Amino acid sequence: MSEKKEPARLVRCPNCGKQAKFTPGNPYRPFCSERCKIIDLGAWAEEKYAIPVARPEPALDPTEPPVDTGDEND
């Protein structure tokens, strides 16, 4: 039996907005070309993009005495 090929899924290139095939045959996916992929990589390298992170709690000063929370089980 012959395999049915699914039509190529088209997505917008994150860099230029042009339609790009999202298939294993497109080594640059989700980008439309090597150029757009390299431009995006450069933007990450220049820190134009950042992944948000939660700010850490302020560190406790070890020289300060512990705060009484009213819990007698301490």
DSSP file (Angstrom, degrees, kcal/mol; ACC not computed):
  #  RESIDUE AA STRUCTURE BP1 BP2  ACC     N-H-->O    O-->H-N    N-H-->O    O-->H-N    TCO  KAPPA ALPHA  PHI   PSI    X-CA   Y-CA   Z-CA
    1    1 A M              0   0    0      0, 0.0     2,-0.3     0, 0.0     0, 0.0   0.000 360.0 360.0 360.0 145.4    0.0    0.0    0.0
    2    2 A S        -     0   0    0      1,-0.0     2,-0.3     0, 0.0     0, 0.0  -0.652 360.0-118.9 -90.0 145.2    1.2    3.5   -0.7
    3    3 A E        -     0   0    0     -2,-0.3     2,-0.5     1,-0.0    -1,-0.0  -0.608  22.5-128.3 -81.6 140.6    1.6    6.1    2.0
    4    4 A K        -     0   0    0     -2,-0.3     2,-0.5     1,-0.0    -1,-0.0  -0.768  20.0-137.0 -87.5 129.0   -0.5    9.2    1.8
    5    5 A K        -     0   0    0     -2,-0.5     3,-0.1     1,-0.0    -1,-0.0  -0.725  14.5-133.3 -86.3 131.5    1.6   12.3    2.1
    6    6 A E        -     0   0    0     -2,-0.5     3,-0.1     1,-0.1    -1,-0.0  -0.570  32.5 -98.7 -77.9 146.3    0.0   15.0    4.3
    7    7 A P        -     0   0    0      0, 0.0    -1,-0.1     0, 0.0     2,-0.1  -0.344  49.0 -93.0 -63.3 147.8    0.1   18.5    2.8
    8    8 A A        -     0   0    0      1,-0.1     2,-0.5    -3,-0.1    15,-0.1  -0.378  37.3-125.4 -63.4 134.0    2.9   20.7    4.1
    9    9 A R        -     0   0    0     13,-0.4    13,-3.4    -2,-0.1     2,-0.4  -0.704  24.4-147.0 -81.3 127.5    1.9   22.7    7.1
   10   10 A L  E     +A   21   0A   0     -2,-0.5     2,-0.3    11,-0.2    11,-0.2  -0.820  20.5 175.4-100.1 134.4    2.6   26.4    6.5
   11   11 A V  E     -A   20   0A   0      9,-2.7     9,-2.8    -2,-0.4     2,-0.4  -0.889  35.5-101.3-129.1 161.6    3.6   28.7    9.3
   12   12 A R  E     -A   19   0A   0     -2,-0.3     7,-0.2     7,-0.2     6,-0.2  -0.700  39.4-112.9 -84.1 134.7    4.7   32.3    9.4
   13   13 A C     >  -     0   0    0      5,-2.7     4,-1.6    -2,-0.4    18,-0.2  -0.495  20.4-137.5 -63.2 128.1    8.4   32.9    9.7
   14   14 A P  T  4 S+     0   0    0      0, 0.0    -1,-0.2     0, 0.0    17,-0.1   0.722  98.9  43.1 -62.6 -19.8    9.0   34.5   13.1
   15   15 A N  T  4 S+     0   0    0      3,-0.1    16,-0.0     1,-0.0    -2,-0.0   0.929 132.8   8.7 -91.7 -54.3   11.5   36.9   11.6
   16   16 A C  T  4 S-     0   0    0      2,-0.1     3,-0.1     0, 0.0    15,-0.0   0.619  88.8-123.4-108.2 -14.6   10.0   38.2    8.3
   17   17 A G     <  +     0   0    0     -4,-1.6     3,-0.1     1,-0.3     2,-0.1   0.414  60.8 142.3  88.1  -2.7    6.5   36.8    8.3
   18   18 A K        -     0   0    0     -6,-0.2    -5,-2.7     1,-0.1    -1,-0.3  -0.368  61.9 -95.1 -69.8 151.7    6.8   35.0    5.0
   19   19 A Q  E     -A   12   0A   0     -7,-0.2     2,-0.4    -3,-0.1    -7,-0.2  -0.472  47.7-175.7 -67.6 135.5    5.1   31.6    4.7
   20   20 A A  E     -A   11   0A   0     -9,-2.8    -9,-2.7    -2,-0.2     2,-0.4  -0.990  28.5-113.7-134.8 143.6    7.4   28.7    5.5
   21   21 A K  E     -A   10   0A   0     -2,-0.4     2,-1.1   -11,-0.2   -11,-0.2  -0.623  18.9-151.1 -76.1 128.9    6.9   24.9    5.3
   22   22 A F        +     0   0    0    -13,-3.4   -13,-0.4    -2,-0.4    -1,-0.1  -0.664  54.6 117.1-100.0  75.7    7.0   23.3    8.7
   23   23 A T  S >  S-     0   0    0     -2,-1.1     3,-2.1   -15,-0.1     6,-0.3  -0.903  81.6-104.8-135.8 161.6    8.3   19.9    7.5
   24   24 A P  T 3  S+     0   0    0      0, 0.0     5,-0.0     0, 0.0    -1,-0.0   0.740 117.4  68.1 -59.8 -20.6   11.4   17.8    8.1
   25   25 A G  T 3  S+     0   0    0      1,-0.1     3,-0.1     2,-0.1    -3,-0.1   0.617  86.3  73.6 -74.0 -12.4   12.4   18.9    4.6
   26   26 A N    X   -     0   0    0     -3,-2.1     3,-1.6     1,-0.1    -1,-0.1  -0.861  63.4-171.7-103.3 100.2   12.9   22.5    5.8
   27   27 A P  T 3  S+     0   0    0      0, 0.0    -1,-0.1     0, 0.0     6,-0.1   0.621  83.7  54.2 -68.7  -9.4   16.1   22.5    7.9
   28   28 A Y  T >  S+     0   0    0      3,-0.2     3,-2.7     4,-0.1     5,-0.2   0.386  89.3 176.9-102.8   3.0   15.4   26.1    9.0
   29   29 A R  T <   +     0   0    0     -3,-1.6     3,-0.1     1,-0.4    -7,-0.1  -0.189  64.0  26.4 -54.3 141.3   11.9   25.6   10.3
   30   30 A P  T 3  S+     0   0    0      0, 0.0    -1,-0.4     0, 0.0     2,-0.1  -0.966 120.0  70.6 -84.8   9.0   10.1   27.5   11.7
   31   31 A F  S <  S-     0   0    0     -3,-2.7    -3,-0.2   -18,-0.2   -10,-0.1  -0.441  77.0-133.2 -84.9 161.5   12.1   30.1    9.7
   32   32 A C  S    S+     0   0    0      1,-0.1     2,-0.3    -2,-0.1   -11,-0.1   0.707  82.0   4.1 -85.6 -21.1   11.8   30.4    5.9
   33   33 A S  S  > S-     0   0    0     -5,-0.2     4,-1.8     1,-0.1    -1,-0.1  -0.957  74.5-101.3-155.5 168.9   15.5   30.6    5.3
   34   34 A E  H  > S+     0   0    0     -2,-0.3     4,-2.6     1,-0.2     5,-0.2   0.876 118.7  59.8 -63.2 -36.9   19.0   30.3    6.8
   35   35 A R  H  > S+     0   0    0      1,-0.2     4,-2.4     2,-0.2    -1,-0.2   0.936 106.3  44.8 -57.4 -49.4   19.2   34.1    6.7
   36   36 A C  H  > S+     0   0    0      1,-0.2     4,-2.0     2,-0.2    -1,-0.2   0.873 112.4  52.7 -64.9 -36.4   16.1   34.5    9.0
   37   37 A K  H  X S+     0   0    0     -4,-1.8     4,-2.1     2,-0.2    -1,-0.2   0.918 111.1  46.3 -64.5 -42.6   17.4   31.8   11.3
   38   38 A I  H  X S+     0   0    0     -4,-2.6     4,-2.5     2,-0.2    -2,-0.2   0.874 109.7  54.2 -68.4 -38.4   20.8   33.6   11.7
   39   39 A I  H  X S+     0   0    0     -4,-2.4     4,-1.8    -5,-0.2    -1,-0.2   0.920 110.3  47.1 -60.4 -43.4   19.1   36.9   12.2
   40   40 A D  H  X S+     0   0    0     -4,-2.0     4,-1.9     2,-0.2    -2,-0.2   0.907 110.6  51.4 -65.5 -42.3   17.1   35.4   15.1
   41   41 A L  H  X S+     0   0    0     -4,-2.1     4,-2.4     1,-0.2    -2,-0.2   0.903 108.8  52.1 -60.8 -40.9   20.2   33.8   16.6
   42   42 A G  H  X S+     0   0    0     -4,-2.5     4,-2.1     1,-0.2    -1,-0.2   0.872 105.6  54.4 -62.8 -37.6   22.0   37.1   16.5
   43   43 A A  H  <>S+     0   0    0     -4,-1.8     5,-2.9     2,-0.2     6,-0.6   0.896 109.7  47.3 -64.4 -39.3   19.1   38.8   18.3
   44   44 A W  H ><5S+     0   0    0     -4,-1.9     3,-1.5     3,-0.2    -2,-0.2   0.917 111.2  51.6 -65.1 -42.7   19.4   36.2   21.1
   45   45 A A  H 3<5S+     0   0    0     -4,-2.4    -2,-0.2     1,-0.3    -1,-0.2   0.839 109.3  49.8 -64.3 -32.8   23.2   36.7   21.2
   46   46 A E  T 3<5S-     0   0    0     -4,-2.1    -1,-0.3    -5,-0.2    -2,-0.2   0.364 115.8-119.0 -85.7   5.8   22.7   40.5   21.5
   47   47 A E  T < 5S+     0   0    0     -3,-1.5    -3,-0.2    -5,-0.1    -2,-0.1   0.816  70.9 138.2  59.3  35.6   20.2   39.9   24.3
   48   48 A K  S   <S+     0   0    0     -5,-2.9     2,-0.3    -6,-0.2    -4,-0.2   0.729  70.7  47.1 -76.0 -22.4   17.3   41.5   22.5
   49   49 A Y  S    S-     0   0    0     -6,-0.6     2,-0.3    -5,-0.1    -2,-0.0  -0.855  71.8-178.9-112.9 152.7   15.2   38.6   23.7
   50   50 A A        -     0   0    0     -2,-0.3    -6,-0.0     2,-0.0    -2,-0.0  -0.989  28.2-126.6-150.5 145.6   15.1   37.4   27.3
   51   51 A I        -     0   0    0     -2,-0.3     2,-0.0     1,-0.0    -2,-0.0  -0.829  38.0-120.7 -90.5 122.4   13.3   34.6   29.1
   52   52 A P        -     0   0    0      0, 0.0     2,-0.3     0, 0.0    -1,-0.0  -0.349  32.5-171.0 -66.7 142.4   11.5   36.1   32.1
   53   53 A V        -     0   0    0     -2,-0.0     2,-0.2     3,-0.0     0, 0.0  -0.942  28.7-102.4-130.4 153.9   12.5   34.7   35.5
   54   54 A A        -     0   0    0     -2,-0.3     0, 0.0     1,-0.1     0, 0.0  -0.544  41.8-113.2 -73.6 138.7   11.0   35.2   38.9
   55   55 A R        -     0   0    0     -2,-0.2    -1,-0.1     1,-0.1     2,-0.0  -0.532  35.0-114.4 -72.3 136.6   13.0   37.5   41.1
   56   56 A P        -     0   0    0      0, 0.0    -1,-0.1     0, 0.0     3,-0.1  -0.349  32.7 -98.9 -70.4 152.8   14.7   35.8   44.0
   57   57 A E        -     0   0    0      1,-0.1     3,-0.1    -2,-0.0     2,-0.1  -0.392  51.0 -92.0 -64.0 146.2   13.7   36.6   47.5
   58   58 A P        -     0   0    0      0, 0.0    -1,-0.1     0, 0.0     2,-0.1  -0.381  48.3-107.6 -61.8 139.6   16.0   39.0   49.2
   59   59 A A        -     0   0    0      1,-0.1     2,-0.2    -3,-0.1     0, 0.0  -0.397  31.4-115.5 -69.1 142.9   18.7   37.2   51.1
   60   60 A L        -     0   0    0     -2,-0.1    -1,-0.1    -3,-0.1     3,-0.0  -0.576  25.1-119.0 -78.1 141.6   18.5   37.2   54.9
   61   61 A D    >   -     0   0    0     -2,-0.2     3,-1.7     1,-0.1    -1,-0.1  -0.730  17.1-151.8 -80.9 116.3   21.3   39.0   56.7
   62   62 A P  T 3  S+     0   0    0      0, 0.0    -1,-0.1     0, 0.0    -2,-0.0   0.660  92.4  62.4 -67.5 -13.0   22.9   36.4   58.9
   63   63 A T  T 3  S+     0   0    0      2,-0.1    -2,-0.0    -3,-0.0    -3,-0.0   0.647  86.6  88.2 -85.4 -13.3   24.0   39.0   61.4
   64   64 A E  S <  S-     0   0    0     -3,-1.7     3,-0.1     1,-0.1    -4,-0.0  -0.604  86.5-110.8 -83.9 145.3   20.3   40.0   62.2
   65   65 A P        -     0   0    0      0, 0.0    -4,-0.1     0, 0.0    -1,-0.1  -0.391  44.8 -89.6 -69.8 152.7   18.5   38.1   65.0
   66   66 A P        -     0   0    0      0, 0.0     2,-0.4     0, 0.0     0, 0.0  -0.290  43.0-112.2 -62.5 147.9   15.7   35.8   63.9
   67   67 A V        -     0   0    0     -3,-0.1     2,-0.6     1,-0.1    -3,-0.0  -0.671  25.0-123.1 -83.8 132.5   12.2   37.3   63.7
   68   68 A D        -     0   0    0     -2,-0.4    -1,-0.1     1,-0.2     0, 0.0  -0.664  27.2-177.9 -77.3 115.5    9.7   36.0   66.2
   69   69 A T        -     0   0    0     -2,-0.6    -1,-0.2     2,-0.2     3,-0.1   0.489  45.6-114.6 -93.0  -4.0    6.7   34.7   64.3
   70   70 A G  S    S+     0   0    0      1,-0.3     2,-0.6     2,-0.0    -2,-0.1   0.428  74.6 132.7  86.6  -2.8    4.7   33.8   67.4
   71   71 A D    >   -     0   0    0      1,-0.1     3,-1.1     2,-0.0    -1,-0.3  -0.755  44.3-160.3 -85.7 118.0    4.9   30.1   66.6
   72   72 A E  T 3  S+     0   0    0     -2,-0.6    -1,-0.1     1,-0.2    -2,-0.0   0.579  80.7  75.4 -76.9  -8.0    5.9   28.3   69.8
   73   73 A N  T 3         0   0    0      1,-0.2    -1,-0.2    -3,-0.0    -2,-0.0   0.413 360.0 360.0 -84.3   4.0    7.1   25.2   67.9
   74   74 A D    <         0   0    0     -3,-1.1    -1,-0.2     0, 0.0    -2,-0.1   0.486 360.0 360.0 -69.9 360.0   10.3   26.9   66.7
